[in-house]
């Protein structure tokens, strides 16, 4: 019997203007552990930043786990 790891991810992105300068941010939580990721682009769209947040969060996973992704 193995303990399944469950990771909760909160991801968001946005920009000022569309297109315009934008950013994205992520919080990953696994038990008591928490990690934050963020980034941005000088000329982007809101949808691109929303998707980038989710993609970067999933890329940050180091091993198989169940994921609850909130966007």
PDB file with SEQRES, HELIX, SHEET and CRYST1 records, atoms N, CA, C and O in Angstrom:
SEQRES   1 A   71  UNK UNK UNK UNK UNK UNK UNK UNK UNK UNK UNK UNK UNK          
SEQRES   2 A   71  UNK UNK UNK UNK UNK UNK UNK UNK UNK UNK UNK UNK UNK          
SEQRES   3 A   71  UNK UNK UNK UNK UNK UNK UNK UNK UNK UNK UNK UNK UNK          
SEQRES   4 A   71  UNK UNK UNK UNK UNK UNK UNK UNK UNK UNK UNK UNK UNK          
SEQRES   5 A   71  UNK UNK UNK UNK UNK UNK UNK UNK UNK UNK UNK UNK UNK          
SEQRES   6 A   71  UNK UNK UNK UNK UNK UNK                                      
HELIX    1 AA1 UNK A   46  UNK A   59  1                                  14    
SHEET    1 AA1 4 UNK A  33  UNK A  44  0                                        
SHEET    2 AA1 4 UNK A  20  UNK A  30 -1                                        
SHEET    3 AA1 4 UNK A   6  UNK A  17 -1                                        
SHEET    4 AA1 4 UNK A  66  UNK A  70  1                                        
CRYST1    1.000    1.000    1.000  90.00  90.00  90.00 P 1           1          
ATOM      1  N   UNK A   1       0.841  -1.185   0.000  1.00  0.00           N  
ATOM      2  CA  UNK A   1       0.000   0.000   0.000  1.00  0.00           C  
ATOM      3  C   UNK A   1       0.885   1.247   0.000  1.00  0.00           C  
ATOM      4  O   UNK A   1       1.813   1.357   0.801  1.00  0.00           O  
ATOM      5  N   UNK A   2       0.594   2.176  -0.896  1.00  0.00           N  
ATOM      6  CA  UNK A   2       1.384   3.391  -0.986  1.00  0.00           C  
ATOM      7  C   UNK A   2       0.517   4.587  -0.635  1.00  0.00           C  
ATOM      8  O   UNK A   2      -0.698   4.578  -0.830  1.00  0.00           O  
ATOM      9  N   UNK A   3       1.161   5.600  -0.120  1.00  0.00           N  
ATOM     10  CA  UNK A   3       0.465   6.855   0.169  1.00  0.00           C  
ATOM     11  C   UNK A   3       0.473   7.708  -1.082  1.00  0.00           C  
ATOM     12  O   UNK A   3       1.534   8.084  -1.581  1.00  0.00           O  
ATOM     13  N   UNK A   4      -0.709   8.013  -1.588  1.00  0.00           N  
ATOM     14  CA  UNK A   4      -0.817   8.831  -2.787  1.00  0.00           C  
ATOM     15  C   UNK A   4      -0.574  10.299  -2.431  1.00  0.00           C  
ATOM     16  O   UNK A   4      -1.166  10.828  -1.491  1.00  0.00           O  
ATOM     17  N   UNK A   5       0.300  10.941  -3.191  1.00  0.00           N  
ATOM     18  CA  UNK A   5       0.583  12.359  -3.005  1.00  0.00           C  
ATOM     19  C   UNK A   5      -0.492  13.157  -3.736  1.00  0.00           C  
ATOM     20  O   UNK A   5      -0.765  12.915  -4.911  1.00  0.00           O  
ATOM     21  N   UNK A   6      -1.101  14.111  -3.029  1.00  0.00           N  
ATOM     22  CA  UNK A   6      -2.089  14.998  -3.634  1.00  0.00           C  
ATOM     23  C   UNK A   6      -1.527  16.413  -3.595  1.00  0.00           C  
ATOM     24  O   UNK A   6      -1.186  16.927  -2.530  1.00  0.00           O  
ATOM     25  N   UNK A   7      -1.433  17.033  -4.758  1.00  0.00           N  
ATOM     26  CA  UNK A   7      -0.914  18.389  -4.857  1.00  0.00           C  
ATOM     27  C   UNK A   7      -2.054  19.302  -5.296  1.00  0.00           C  
ATOM     28  O   UNK A   7      -2.726  19.046  -6.295  1.00  0.00           O  
ATOM     29  N   UNK A   8      -2.254  20.364  -4.533  1.00  0.00           N  
ATOM     30  CA  UNK A   8      -3.254  21.366  -4.880  1.00  0.00           C  
ATOM     31  C   UNK A   8      -2.539  22.540  -5.509  1.00  0.00           C  
ATOM     32  O   UNK A   8      -1.554  23.046  -4.970  1.00  0.00           O  
ATOM     33  N   UNK A   9      -3.045  22.973  -6.663  1.00  0.00           N  
ATOM     34  CA  UNK A   9      -2.425  24.063  -7.405  1.00  0.00           C  
ATOM     35  C   UNK A   9      -3.443  25.178  -7.596  1.00  0.00           C  
ATOM     36  O   UNK A   9      -4.572  24.941  -8.023  1.00  0.00           O  
ATOM     37  N   UNK A  10      -3.025  26.394  -7.273  1.00  0.00           N  
ATOM     38  CA  UNK A  10      -3.816  27.597  -7.548  1.00  0.00           C  
ATOM     39  C   UNK A  10      -3.021  28.397  -8.573  1.00  0.00           C  
ATOM     40  O   UNK A  10      -1.890  28.802  -8.304  1.00  0.00           O  
ATOM     41  N   UNK A  11      -3.610  28.627  -9.752  1.00  0.00           N  
ATOM     42  CA  UNK A  11      -2.904  29.283 -10.851  1.00  0.00           C  
ATOM     43  C   UNK A  11      -3.748  30.445 -11.366  1.00  0.00           C  
ATOM     44  O   UNK A  11      -4.970  30.343 -11.471  1.00  0.00           O  
ATOM     45  N   UNK A  12      -3.070  31.562 -11.688  1.00  0.00           N  
ATOM     46  CA  UNK A  12      -3.780  32.713 -12.231  1.00  0.00           C  
ATOM     47  C   UNK A  12      -2.836  33.508 -13.121  1.00  0.00           C  
ATOM     48  O   UNK A  12      -1.616  33.440 -12.972  1.00  0.00           O  
ATOM     49  N   UNK A  13      -3.407  34.250 -14.032  1.00  0.00           N  
ATOM     50  CA  UNK A  13      -2.632  35.104 -14.907  1.00  0.00           C  
ATOM     51  C   UNK A  13      -3.493  36.242 -15.412  1.00  0.00           C  
ATOM     52  O   UNK A  13      -4.722  36.169 -15.377  1.00  0.00           O  
ATOM     53  N   UNK A  14      -2.850  37.280 -15.875  1.00  0.00           N  
ATOM     54  CA  UNK A  14      -3.591  38.419 -16.400  1.00  0.00           C  
ATOM     55  C   UNK A  14      -2.648  39.393 -17.069  1.00  0.00           C  
ATOM     56  O   UNK A  14      -1.430  39.218 -17.052  1.00  0.00           O  
ATOM     57  N   UNK A  15      -3.232  40.425 -17.661  1.00  0.00           N  
ATOM     58  CA  UNK A  15      -2.403  41.456 -18.273  1.00  0.00           C  
ATOM     59  C   UNK A  15      -3.133  42.793 -18.237  1.00  0.00           C  
ATOM     60  O   UNK A  15      -4.349  42.858 -18.062  1.00  0.00           O  
ATOM     61  N   UNK A  16      -2.358  43.849 -18.407  1.00  0.00           N  
ATOM     62  CA  UNK A  16      -2.900  45.205 -18.442  1.00  0.00           C  
ATOM     63  C   UNK A  16      -3.001  45.597 -19.909  1.00  0.00           C  
ATOM     64  O   UNK A  16      -1.992  45.801 -20.585  1.00  0.00           O  
ATOM     65  N   UNK A  17      -4.224  45.696 -20.381  1.00  0.00           N  
ATOM     66  CA  UNK A  17      -4.456  45.804 -21.813  1.00  0.00           C  
ATOM     67  C   UNK A  17      -4.488  44.394 -22.373  1.00  0.00           C  
ATOM     68  O   UNK A  17      -4.104  43.449 -21.683  1.00  0.00           O  
ATOM     69  N   UNK A  18      -4.930  44.238 -23.586  1.00  0.00           N  
ATOM     70  CA  UNK A  18      -4.993  42.894 -24.156  1.00  0.00           C  
ATOM     71  C   UNK A  18      -4.805  42.998 -25.667  1.00  0.00           C  
ATOM     72  O   UNK A  18      -5.802  43.098 -26.382  1.00  0.00           O  
ATOM     73  N   UNK A  19      -3.582  42.981 -26.189  1.00  0.00           N  
ATOM     74  CA  UNK A  19      -2.357  42.605 -25.488  1.00  0.00           C  
ATOM     75  C   UNK A  19      -1.751  43.749 -24.688  1.00  0.00           C  
ATOM     76  O   UNK A  19      -2.108  44.917 -24.845  1.00  0.00           O  
ATOM     77  N   UNK A  20      -0.826  43.365 -23.831  1.00  0.00           N  
ATOM     78  CA  UNK A  20      -0.115  44.316 -22.997  1.00  0.00           C  
ATOM     79  C   UNK A  20       0.824  43.584 -22.063  1.00  0.00           C  
ATOM     80  O   UNK A  20       1.004  42.373 -22.197  1.00  0.00           O  
ATOM     81  N   UNK A  21       1.431  44.292 -21.114  1.00  0.00           N  
ATOM     82  CA  UNK A  21       2.306  43.628 -20.148  1.00  0.00           C  
ATOM     83  C   UNK A  21       1.473  42.728 -19.238  1.00  0.00           C  
ATOM     84  O   UNK A  21       0.397  43.112 -18.780  1.00  0.00           O  
ATOM     85  N   UNK A  22       1.987  41.527 -18.984  1.00  0.00           N  
ATOM     86  CA  UNK A  22       1.211  40.582 -18.177  1.00  0.00           C  
ATOM     87  C   UNK A  22       2.076  39.744 -17.268  1.00  0.00           C  
ATOM     88  O   UNK A  22       3.304  39.758 -17.350  1.00  0.00           O  
ATOM     89  N   UNK A  23       1.404  39.014 -16.401  1.00  0.00           N  
ATOM     90  CA  UNK A  23       2.107  38.145 -15.470  1.00  0.00           C  
ATOM     91  C   UNK A  23       1.260  36.956 -15.078  1.00  0.00           C  
ATOM     92  O   UNK A  23       0.053  36.918 -15.319  1.00  0.00           O  
ATOM     93  N   UNK A  24       1.914  35.990 -14.471  1.00  0.00           N  
ATOM     94  CA  UNK A  24       1.234  34.795 -13.994  1.00  0.00           C  
ATOM     95  C   UNK A  24       1.825  34.408 -12.646  1.00  0.00           C  
ATOM     96  O   UNK A  24       2.966  34.751 -12.335  1.00  0.00           O  
ATOM     97  N   UNK A  25       1.043  33.692 -11.851  1.00  0.00           N  
ATOM     98  CA  UNK A  25       1.501  33.229 -10.552  1.00  0.00           C  
ATOM     99  C   UNK A  25       0.853  31.902 -10.199  1.00  0.00           C  
ATOM    100  O   UNK A  25      -0.259  31.597 -10.630  1.00  0.00           O  
ATOM    101  N   UNK A  26       1.580  31.114  -9.399  1.00  0.00           N  
ATOM    102  CA  UNK A  26       1.133  29.775  -9.023  1.00  0.00           C  
ATOM    103  C   UNK A  26       1.498  29.513  -7.570  1.00  0.00           C  
ATOM    104  O   UNK A  26       2.565  29.916  -7.108  1.00  0.00           O  
ATOM    105  N   UNK A  27       0.613  28.841  -6.856  1.00  0.00           N  
ATOM    106  CA  UNK A  27       0.922  28.300  -5.532  1.00  0.00           C  
ATOM    107  C   UNK A  27       0.656  26.801  -5.603  1.00  0.00           C  
ATOM    108  O   UNK A  27      -0.445  26.374  -5.953  1.00  0.00           O  
ATOM    109  N   UNK A  28       1.676  26.001  -5.267  1.00  0.00           N  
ATOM    110  CA  UNK A  28       1.535  24.550  -5.194  1.00  0.00           C  
ATOM    111  C   UNK A  28       1.573  24.161  -3.724  1.00  0.00           C  
ATOM    112  O   UNK A  28       2.445  24.617  -2.984  1.00  0.00           O  
ATOM    113  N   UNK A  29       0.636  23.322  -3.296  1.00  0.00           N  
ATOM    114  CA  UNK A  29       0.582  22.882  -1.904  1.00  0.00           C  
ATOM    115  C   UNK A  29       0.521  21.359  -1.864  1.00  0.00           C  
ATOM    116  O   UNK A  29      -0.267  20.739  -2.578  1.00  0.00           O  
ATOM    117  N   UNK A  30       1.361  20.766  -1.023  1.00  0.00           N  
ATOM    118  CA  UNK A  30       1.356  19.331  -0.770  1.00  0.00           C  
ATOM    119  C   UNK A  30       1.549  19.150   0.729  1.00  0.00           C  
ATOM    120  O   UNK A  30       2.658  19.293   1.243  1.00  0.00           O  
ATOM    121  N   UNK A  31       0.464  18.836   1.423  1.00  0.00           N  
ATOM    122  CA  UNK A  31       0.542  18.743   2.879  1.00  0.00           C  
ATOM    123  C   UNK A  31       0.919  20.092   3.458  1.00  0.00           C  
ATOM    124  O   UNK A  31       0.256  21.095   3.192  1.00  0.00           O  
ATOM    125  N   UNK A  32       1.985  20.123   4.251  1.00  0.00           N  
ATOM    126  CA  UNK A  32       2.442  21.372   4.864  1.00  0.00           C  
ATOM    127  C   UNK A  32       3.440  22.119   3.975  1.00  0.00           C  
ATOM    128  O   UNK A  32       3.873  23.219   4.319  1.00  0.00           O  
ATOM    129  N   UNK A  33       3.800  21.534   2.849  1.00  0.00           N  
ATOM    130  CA  UNK A  33       4.776  22.148   1.940  1.00  0.00           C  
ATOM    131  C   UNK A  33       4.067  23.063   0.949  1.00  0.00           C  
ATOM    132  O   UNK A  33       2.967  22.769   0.480  1.00  0.00           O  
ATOM    133  N   UNK A  34       4.723  24.180   0.642  1.00  0.00           N  
ATOM    134  CA  UNK A  34       4.150  25.148  -0.293  1.00  0.00           C  
ATOM    135  C   UNK A  34       5.272  25.741  -1.139  1.00  0.00           C  
ATOM    136  O   UNK A  34       6.369  26.008  -0.650  1.00  0.00           O  
ATOM    137  N   UNK A  35       4.967  25.941  -2.427  1.00  0.00           N  
ATOM    138  CA  UNK A  35       5.940  26.532  -3.343  1.00  0.00           C  
ATOM    139  C   UNK A  35       5.219  27.556  -4.201  1.00  0.00           C  
ATOM    140  O   UNK A  35       4.089  27.326  -4.634  1.00  0.00           O  
ATOM    141  N   UNK A  36       5.873  28.693  -4.449  1.00  0.00           N  
ATOM    142  CA  UNK A  36       5.317  29.737  -5.300  1.00  0.00           C  
ATOM    143  C   UNK A  36       6.172  29.878  -6.550  1.00  0.00           C  
ATOM    144  O   UNK A  36       7.399  29.794  -6.492  1.00  0.00           O  
ATOM    145  N   UNK A  37       5.513  30.092  -7.673  1.00  0.00           N  
ATOM    146  CA  UNK A  37       6.174  30.352  -8.945  1.00  0.00           C  
ATOM    147  C   UNK A  37       5.516  31.575  -9.565  1.00  0.00           C  
ATOM    148  O   UNK A  37       4.328  31.812  -9.351  1.00  0.00           O  
ATOM    149  N   UNK A  38       6.273  32.354 -10.329  1.00  0.00           N  
ATOM    150  CA  UNK A  38       5.682  33.511 -10.993  1.00  0.00           C  
ATOM    151  C   UNK A  38       6.578  33.923 -12.151  1.00  0.00           C  
ATOM    152  O   UNK A  38       7.742  33.531 -12.236  1.00  0.00           O  
ATOM    153  N   UNK A  39       6.000  34.728 -13.044  1.00  0.00           N  
ATOM    154  CA  UNK A  39       6.743  35.237 -14.184  1.00  0.00           C  
ATOM    155  C   UNK A  39       5.889  36.215 -14.964  1.00  0.00           C  
ATOM    156  O   UNK A  39       4.760  36.509 -14.570  1.00  0.00           O  
ATOM    157  N   UNK A  40       6.410  36.713 -16.049  1.00  0.00           N  
ATOM    158  CA  UNK A  40       5.670  37.675 -16.838  1.00  0.00           C  
ATOM    159  C   UNK A  40       6.256  37.863 -18.219  1.00  0.00           C  
ATOM    160  O   UNK A  40       7.320  37.333 -18.539  1.00  0.00           O  
ATOM    161  N   UNK A  41       5.551  38.621 -19.027  1.00  0.00           N  
ATOM    162  CA  UNK A  41       5.946  38.934 -20.395  1.00  0.00           C  
ATOM    163  C   UNK A  41       5.622  40.399 -20.659  1.00  0.00           C  
ATOM    164  O   UNK A  41       4.617  40.902 -20.157  1.00  0.00           O  
ATOM    165  N   UNK A  42       6.450  41.095 -21.437  1.00  0.00           N  
ATOM    166  CA  UNK A  42       6.196  42.515 -21.700  1.00  0.00           C  
ATOM    167  C   UNK A  42       5.024  42.762 -22.653  1.00  0.00           C  
ATOM    168  O   UNK A  42       4.392  43.817 -22.595  1.00  0.00           O  
ATOM    169  N   UNK A  43       4.734  41.802 -23.524  1.00  0.00           N  
ATOM    170  CA  UNK A  43       3.650  41.990 -24.493  1.00  0.00           C  
ATOM    171  C   UNK A  43       2.950  40.648 -24.691  1.00  0.00           C  
ATOM    172  O   UNK A  43       3.461  39.778 -25.397  1.00  0.00           O  
ATOM    173  N   UNK A  44       1.785  40.477 -24.073  1.00  0.00           N  
ATOM    174  CA  UNK A  44       1.115  39.182 -24.064  1.00  0.00           C  
ATOM    175  C   UNK A  44      -0.391  39.379 -23.989  1.00  0.00           C  
ATOM    176  O   UNK A  44      -0.884  40.503 -24.080  1.00  0.00           O  
ATOM    177  N   UNK A  45      -1.112  38.287 -23.824  1.00  0.00           N  
ATOM    178  CA  UNK A  45      -2.566  38.357 -23.655  1.00  0.00           C  
ATOM    179  C   UNK A  45      -2.961  37.698 -22.342  1.00  0.00           C  
ATOM    180  O   UNK A  45      -2.195  36.928 -21.764  1.00  0.00           O  
ATOM    181  N   UNK A  46      -4.149  38.006 -21.888  1.00  0.00           N  
ATOM    182  CA  UNK A  46      -4.673  37.422 -20.663  1.00  0.00           C  
ATOM    183  C   UNK A  46      -4.727  35.896 -20.771  1.00  0.00           C  
ATOM    184  O   UNK A  46      -4.288  35.189 -19.864  1.00  0.00           O  
ATOM    185  N   UNK A  47      -5.265  35.394 -21.883  1.00  0.00           N  
ATOM    186  CA  UNK A  47      -5.384  33.935 -22.039  1.00  0.00           C  
ATOM    187  C   UNK A  47      -4.022  33.248 -22.006  1.00  0.00           C  
ATOM    188  O   UNK A  47      -3.885  32.170 -21.428  1.00  0.00           O  
ATOM    189  N   UNK A  48      -3.036  33.852 -22.611  1.00  0.00           N  
ATOM    190  CA  UNK A  48      -1.691  33.265 -22.608  1.00  0.00           C  
ATOM    191  C   UNK A  48      -1.133  33.175 -21.195  1.00  0.00           C  
ATOM    192  O   UNK A  48      -0.517  32.170 -20.840  1.00  0.00           O  
ATOM    193  N   UNK A  49      -1.336  34.195 -20.393  1.00  0.00           N  
ATOM    194  CA  UNK A  49      -0.830  34.181 -19.023  1.00  0.00           C  
ATOM    195  C   UNK A  49      -1.585  33.166 -18.157  1.00  0.00           C  
ATOM    196  O   UNK A  49      -0.985  32.509 -17.306  1.00  0.00           O  
ATOM    197  N   UNK A  50      -2.894  33.040 -18.371  1.00  0.00           N  
ATOM    198  CA  UNK A  50      -3.678  32.028 -17.633  1.00  0.00           C  
ATOM    199  C   UNK A  50      -3.156  30.624 -17.941  1.00  0.00           C  
ATOM    200  O   UNK A  50      -2.956  29.820 -17.031  1.00  0.00           O  
ATOM    201  N   UNK A  51      -2.937  30.334 -19.218  1.00  0.00           N  
ATOM    202  CA  UNK A  51      -2.460  29.011 -19.619  1.00  0.00           C  
ATOM    203  C   UNK A  51      -1.016  28.777 -19.183  1.00  0.00           C  
ATOM    204  O   UNK A  51      -0.661  27.668 -18.784  1.00  0.00           O  
ATOM    205  N   UNK A  52      -0.189  29.806 -19.256  1.00  0.00           N  
ATOM    206  CA  UNK A  52       1.207  29.677 -18.824  1.00  0.00           C  
ATOM    207  C   UNK A  52       1.277  29.294 -17.354  1.00  0.00           C  
ATOM    208  O   UNK A  52       2.099  28.460 -16.974  1.00  0.00           O  
ATOM    209  N   UNK A  53       0.438  29.880 -16.532  1.00  0.00           N  
ATOM    210  CA  UNK A  53       0.430  29.559 -15.095  1.00  0.00           C  
ATOM    211  C   UNK A  53       0.153  28.074 -14.880  1.00  0.00           C  
ATOM    212  O   UNK A  53       0.860  27.417 -14.116  1.00  0.00           O  
ATOM    213  N   UNK A  54      -0.859  27.547 -15.541  1.00  0.00           N  
ATOM    214  CA  UNK A  54      -1.203  26.134 -15.372  1.00  0.00           C  
ATOM    215  C   UNK A  54      -0.092  25.231 -15.902  1.00  0.00           C  
ATOM    216  O   UNK A  54       0.259  24.237 -15.266  1.00  0.00           O  
ATOM    217  N   UNK A  55       0.456  25.571 -17.055  1.00  0.00           N  
ATOM    218  CA  UNK A  55       1.519  24.757 -17.647  1.00  0.00           C  
ATOM    219  C   UNK A  55       2.765  24.753 -16.772  1.00  0.00           C  
ATOM    220  O   UNK A  55       3.340  23.694 -16.521  1.00  0.00           O  
ATOM    221  N   UNK A  56       3.186  25.919 -16.306  1.00  0.00           N  
ATOM    222  CA  UNK A  56       4.384  25.988 -15.459  1.00  0.00           C  
ATOM    223  C   UNK A  56       4.196  25.223 -14.146  1.00  0.00           C  
ATOM    224  O   UNK A  56       5.136  24.614 -13.635  1.00  0.00           O  
ATOM    225  N   UNK A  57       2.988  25.257 -13.612  1.00  0.00           N  
ATOM    226  CA  UNK A  57       2.713  24.497 -12.381  1.00  0.00           C  
ATOM    227  C   UNK A  57       2.886  23.006 -12.629  1.00  0.00           C  
ATOM    228  O   UNK A  57       3.529  22.317 -11.837  1.00  0.00           O  
ATOM    229  N   UNK A  58       2.324  22.506 -13.710  1.00  0.00           N  
ATOM    230  CA  UNK A  58       2.442  21.080 -14.016  1.00  0.00           C  
ATOM    231  C   UNK A  58       3.874  20.698 -14.358  1.00  0.00           C  
ATOM    232  O   UNK A  58       4.310  19.597 -14.022  1.00  0.00           O  
ATOM    233  N   UNK A  59       4.611  21.574 -15.014  1.00  0.00           N  
ATOM    234  CA  UNK A  59       6.025  21.305 -15.320  1.00  0.00           C  
ATOM    235  C   UNK A  59       6.872  21.225 -14.056  1.00  0.00           C  
ATOM    236  O   UNK A  59       7.916  20.574 -14.059  1.00  0.00           O  
ATOM    237  N   UNK A  60       6.446  21.868 -12.987  1.00  0.00           N  
ATOM    238  CA  UNK A  60       7.226  21.903 -11.746  1.00  0.00           C  
ATOM    239  C   UNK A  60       7.104  20.610 -10.939  1.00  0.00           C  
ATOM    240  O   UNK A  60       7.874  20.394 -10.003  1.00  0.00           O  
ATOM    241  N   UNK A  61       6.152  19.753 -11.287  1.00  0.00           N  
ATOM    242  CA  UNK A  61       5.976  18.504 -10.545  1.00  0.00           C  
ATOM    243  C   UNK A  61       7.169  17.593 -10.777  1.00  0.00           C  
ATOM    244  O   UNK A  61       7.639  17.437 -11.904  1.00  0.00           O  
ATOM    245  N   UNK A  62       7.657  16.991  -9.689  1.00  0.00           N  
ATOM    246  CA  UNK A  62       8.872  16.183  -9.763  1.00  0.00           C  
ATOM    247  C   UNK A  62       8.597  14.689  -9.811  1.00  0.00           C  
ATOM    248  O   UNK A  62       9.477  13.914 -10.185  1.00  0.00           O  
ATOM    249  N   UNK A  63       7.396  14.271  -9.443  1.00  0.00           N  
ATOM    250  CA  UNK A  63       7.052  12.850  -9.436  1.00  0.00           C  
ATOM    251  C   UNK A  63       5.550  12.702  -9.662  1.00  0.00           C  
ATOM    252  O   UNK A  63       4.809  13.677  -9.542  1.00  0.00           O  
ATOM    253  N   UNK A  64       5.099  11.507  -9.984  1.00  0.00           N  
ATOM    254  CA  UNK A  64       3.661  11.298 -10.188  1.00  0.00           C  
ATOM    255  C   UNK A  64       2.858  11.670  -8.939  1.00  0.00           C  
ATOM    256  O   UNK A  64       3.268  11.391  -7.812  1.00  0.00           O  
ATOM    257  N   UNK A  65       1.708  12.306  -9.166  1.00  0.00           N  
ATOM    258  CA  UNK A  65       0.853  12.713  -8.067  1.00  0.00           C  
ATOM    259  C   UNK A  65      -0.551  12.992  -8.598  1.00  0.00           C  
ATOM    260  O   UNK A  65      -0.735  13.248  -9.788  1.00  0.00           O  
ATOM    261  N   UNK A  66      -1.507  12.942  -7.731  1.00  0.00           N  
ATOM    262  CA  UNK A  66      -2.842  13.419  -8.069  1.00  0.00           C  
ATOM    263  C   UNK A  66      -2.830  14.929  -7.920  1.00  0.00           C  
ATOM    264  O   UNK A  66      -2.258  15.462  -6.969  1.00  0.00           O  
ATOM    265  N   UNK A  67      -3.461  15.616  -8.857  1.00  0.00           N  
ATOM    266  CA  UNK A  67      -3.419  17.072  -8.869  1.00  0.00           C  
ATOM    267  C   UNK A  67      -4.835  17.636  -8.844  1.00  0.00           C  
ATOM    268  O   UNK A  67      -5.722  17.166  -9.556  1.00  0.00           O  
ATOM    269  N   UNK A  68      -5.023  18.649  -8.013  1.00  0.00           N  
ATOM    270  CA  UNK A  68      -6.247  19.454  -8.009  1.00  0.00           C  
ATOM    271  C   UNK A  68      -5.845  20.828  -8.479  1.00  0.00           C  
ATOM    272  O   UNK A  68      -5.215  21.582  -7.738  1.00  0.00           O  
ATOM    273  N   UNK A  69      -6.204  21.167  -9.716  1.00  0.00           N  
ATOM    274  CA  UNK A  69      -5.788  22.423 -10.327  1.00  0.00           C  
ATOM    275  C   UNK A  69      -6.942  23.401 -10.335  1.00  0.00           C  
ATOM    276  O   UNK A  69      -7.996  23.133 -10.912  1.00  0.00           O  
ATOM    277  N   UNK A  70      -6.731  24.558  -9.681  1.00  0.00           N  
ATOM    278  CA  UNK A  70      -7.746  25.617  -9.616  1.00  0.00           C  
ATOM    279  C   UNK A  70      -7.222  26.809 -10.405  1.00  0.00           C  
ATOM    280  O   UNK A  70      -6.124  27.305 -10.152  1.00  0.00           O  
ATOM    281  N   UNK A  71      -8.036  27.265 -11.378  1.00  0.00           N  
ATOM    282  CA  UNK A  71      -7.626  28.419 -12.169  1.00  0.00           C  
ATOM    283  C   UNK A  71      -8.656  29.514 -12.050  1.00  0.00           C  
ATOM    284  O   UNK A  71      -8.496  30.579 -12.646  1.00  0.00           O  
TER     285      UNK A  71                                                      
END                                                                             
